[in-house]
């Protein structure tokens, strides 16, 4: 029976030259790496792992909200010990992922400098966790207050995909600021793949932030969002243009995304593009395409298409069409 299984495989093997295929792929990789030295691959030390960072983020969520996002054995009496044990493990693992990123970013530096930089980042991140928890509390409360369907803050935290995206963003943004932009970007993409909400870790977002429903929301790298801002599904805070240098390469990190001031509401499907300002307390209606700044207290609505009906016959029911055509005394005006 084994011979029967192996025989078809040997026949299929004849359809390709494996040695030639491996050599050609190696040559392609070699050309790419020579042409893209400024984006060289990480090499023997490895690359920050999306799978590992997914597990790290799950553990961090549990450490921040032990009774709701932690494992089911956590109770009030063992909450602190669970948080201590979790942070001891997860921060060490996150340090390892940050170090992998820095090996590339500081490839000309000695290992001692890389270790020192990774230690600085993980230390700053760890110290920021209590403040990040307080910030996230304002987001949970904003969702509870902003959605009449929410019955409790616990429901918001457990059920709302926007909260998962915001938790990931708050943590990723801090790592981005501290100097681990790649690890931060992977974290944001983990949330993106789970929720359909795409928030670049560079975006600056104030407290009490609420995304209702959320699928399809996009917030660009240089966007600035104030306090108590509410977005609905399908909202884009994007760039209008992408300046390039003399070589045609897109210039990075230029301020190209909107500034959304405090207490703004942007309804579903709205697209806000460019480095414009949406003034405080403004309301941007659904499906609006906005490329110009608007002052505070603006109410921007989608322009309704105006259709001029040139023939009542074209829009009337058949029995009334007949009455209109046959009418000579104006009765048809009432159809």
Secondary structure, 3 states (H helix, E strand, C coil): CHHHHHHHHHHHHCCCCHHHHHHHHHHHHHHHHHHCHHHCCCHHHCCCCHHHHHHHHHHHHHHHCHHHHCCCCCCHHHHHHHHHHHHHHHHHHHHHHHHHHHHHHCCCCCHHHHHHHHHHHHHHHHHHHHHHHHHHHHHHHHHHHHCCCCCCHHHHHHHCHHHHHHHHHHHHHHHHHHCCHHHHHHHHHHHHHHHCCEECCCCEECCCCEEECCCCCEECCCCEECCCCEEECCCEEECCCCCECCCCCECCCCCCCCEECCCCEECCCCEEECCCEECCCCEECCCCEECCCECCCCEECCCCCCCCCCCHHHHCCHHHHHHHHHCCCCHHHHC
